[in-house]
């Protein structure tokens, strides 16, 4: 009798324990499902400082910041935000993580300060180009993206939008230098010593070219076909300008951007030059002002980042 009673008690505890476990598991799965299914729209609005709109069909929450502060004329047409002068960021849940993709509307003097904020806060910068011809003032569009923790992404986007406001009205950065290539006096050896590459001097411009290769239609193409990184220096050893182009694999873009911005070198375009190549390559155009050795060190650091 006592044995049967003990068996019944054991069975009750066993069943109760399984029920409790099932209840906790179900609760955890429900919470996980909720976390995986939808973005926190209220939190995103709070962290970005911008109101948004939810697409129930695609599960995307998009916050938009119209550039109402801009007075842009394109080929005689007075532009308004609805004609494409709006910054936005779109958030979508993917499993337990969130993806963000967006586009920022910037005047030229805002591009690099805003880019640095994006990079410093964990966002990727994926393109930089124009959307219009004949616009005055000139407007550039910087595309951003990222995947990870939703709050961190939303906070980063909020800092980007805040920097746009902070630098509006001509409060951005324009690197200026009064230089004439006919009066170039820089010593190429200082640049060569840092970069470890020799270039050529012509018409007051000292230019270095570093080739890479990819394939088009199964055929290898390289330096002579335009698959190269180059740097053109003008000025003196104390004050010079360097402009040029970086060729990168897609996975190298973010590290090159970070090192160039860390060296105070301005990025002025990010785009493709060719199609259907393998491996895929991206081109980045830049402009830097400063002593030749500082500029060369910045470029060398960016080049070295491609080897990691």
N, C-alpha and C positions, 0 to 999 in steps of 0.2 A: 504493500500500500504506500509506504513511504517512498519507495523507489519510483512508483508511478507518479507520485506528487512531484518529486524532483525533476522527473522527465518533462512534466507539464510546465513547470516553472522555467526550465531551460528553454523549452520550445517558445514560451511566451516572450522571453527576453530576446531570443534569436529572431523571431518574427518582428518584434518591436524594433530591434536594431536594424534589420534590413529595411523596414519601413522608414525609419529615420534617415538611413543612408540614402534611400531612394528619394526621399523628400529633399534632402540637402543637395543631392546630385541634380535633381530636376530644377531646383532653384538656381544652382550654379549654371546649368545649361541655359536657362532662360535669361539669366543676366549676361552670359557670354553671347547668346544670340542677339540680345538687344544691343550689346556693345559692338557686335559685328555688323549689324544691320543699318543703323542710321547715325549720321553725324549729329553732334550736339549743336543745333542751330543757335540757341541762345548764347552758349559759351563762345562760339565763333564770332558772333556779332559783338559780344563784350570785348574780346581780345583784339579784334581787328578795328573796332571803333566804327564799323560800317554796317549798315543794314543790308540784309540779303533776301534772296528768293529761293524757295525750294522747288526743284523739279521732282515730283513724286514718281514720275515714270522712270527717270534715270537714277534717282537717288542722289542727286547732286545739289549741293547748296552753294549758291553763287553770291558773293558780296561784290558790289560795284561802287566805285568812287569817281563820279563824273568830274572832269577837270573844268569846272565852271569858272575857275580863275583865269583861264587862258583866253586870249583874244587872237585867234589864228585866222589868217586869210590864205586860202589856197587857190591860186590862179584867179584871183578876184572874188572868190566865194567866201563869205563869212561863215566859218565853221562853228558848230555847236557840239556838245558832248554826244548827242545821238548820232552824229556823223562819224563816230569812231574815236572821239577824244575822251575815253573813259578807261580808267584802270579797273581791273577786276581780279578776283581769285575764286576758283571753283574747287569745292571740297567734296570728296566721295569716299565712302567707307569701302575698304577691301580687306575682308577678314577682320583681324584685330587692329589693323593699321588704317591710316587715312592717306589718300593721295591729294595733293593740291597742285593745280595748274593755273597759271595766270598771265596777265599782260599788264605792264605798267606804261602809262603815257607820260613822257618826260621831255622837257626841253633839254638842249644839249648840255647846259651847265649842271643839270641835275643827274645825268646818267651815272657818272662814276661815284658820287657820294651815295646814291641810292643803291648802286650795285654792291658797294662795300658793305652796307647794312644787310642786304640780302645774304651775301656770302658769309658774313660774320655770325649770322643767326641761323645757319644751317640750311638755307634754301639754295637751290641750284639756279644758275642763270644759264638759260638754254639758247637764247637768240637775242640779237640786238640789231635792229635795222629800221629803215623808214617804211612808212605805209603810204606816204604821199609824195608827189612832186610839187614844186612851186609853192610850198607852204612857208609862211612867214609869221612869227618866228618858226625856225625849223623844229619839227617834232620827231622824236625818236621813240621806238617801242622796244621795251626790254621784257622778254618773256622769262617767267620764273616757274619753278616746280619743286617738288619734294615728296617724300613718302616717309611716314613714321608716326610719331605721337601727335595726335590731333591738336592738343593744346599748344605744344611747342611750335607746330606749323602755323597755327592761327596767330600766336604771339609774334612770330617772325614776320608774317604778313602785315600785322598791325604796325610793327616798327618800320616796315617799308613804306606803308601809307603815311605814317607820321613824318618820315624823312622827306617825302614828296612835299608835304605841306611846309615843312621847315625850310626847304630850299627853293620854294616857289618865289616868284617876284624878283628874280635876278640874284638870289642868295646862294646860288650854287658855286661851282668852281670852273674857271676858265684859265688854263695854263698859258701864259703869254711869254714870248721871248722875241726881242728885236734882233733878229739874225738874218744875215745875207750869205748865201752859199759862196759868193765870190770872195768873201772875206774869211772863209774857214781857215782856222789855224790849229785845230786839234792835232794831237800826236797819235797816229794810228796804233803805235806800239802799246799805249795804255789800254786801248780797247782789246787788242789782240792778247795781251797778257792776262786779261780777265776772262775772256771768252774762249781762249785757246783755239781760235780760228782766224785765219788771215783773210783780209778782204782787198778791195781795190778802191783807189781814190780817182774820181772823175768829176770834173765840173764843180769842185768844192764839196763833193759828197763822198763820204767814206762808207762803202757798202759791203756787208758780209752776207753770204748766202749759204744755207745749210740744207741739203736735199734730203728727201725721204722718198719712199716708194709705196705704191699701191697698185691695184690691177683694174683695168677697164676692159671689159669684154674678154677677160682671161689673159690680157697682155700687160706686162709690167710697164708702168710709167713712173718717171721720177723727176729729178731736178730740172732738167731741160724742158720738161712739159709743164712746169709750173707747180710741181709738188714740192714746195720748199718753204722754209722759214727764212726771212731776210730782215736785215736791220740797216737803215740808212742814217748816218750821223752827219750833222752840220753844226758848225760853230767852233767854240774854243774848248779847251779842257775844263775851264771853269764854268762855262754855260754852253750847253749844247741842246739840240733837239734830236730825238731819234724817232723815226716812224718806220713801220714795217708790217709784216704779216707773219703769223704763226700758223703752221699746219700741225694738226693734232688728230689722234684717234679720239673717238667720242668719249672714251673713258678717261682721257687726259685733260679734257676741257676745264673741269672745275679746279684742278690743281694749278693749271697755268693761269687761270683767272685770279685765283687767290694770291699767287706769288707776284703777278704783275701789279695788282692793286696794293699788295703789301709793300711794294717798292715805289709806290706813288706814280706808276705808269698808267696812263688812261687807256681804257678799252673803247674803241670807237665803232666796231662792227663785229658781229659773230654770225657766220652763215656758211653755206656750202658754195663751192665753186664748180663742182661736177656732180654727176648723177650715176647711180648704179655701180659705183666703184666698190672694191672689196680688198682690204678692209675699208670701212666707212671713214672718211676724213672730214674734219671741220676746219674752217679758216677763221682766224681772229686778227683784226687790224688794230693797231695801237699807236699811241702818240705820247712821248715822254719829254719832259724838260728838266735839265739839271746838269751837274758835272758829268763828264763822259764816263768816269770810272763808276759812279753810282748807277748810271743808266745801264752800263754793261753788266754790272753785278746783278741788277734786277732781271735782265734778260737771261743771264747765265743760270740764275736760280730757277727761272721758269723752264729753261731747257732741261735742267737736271731733274725737275719734277716729272718730266715725261718718261724718265728711266725707272721710276719707282713702281 
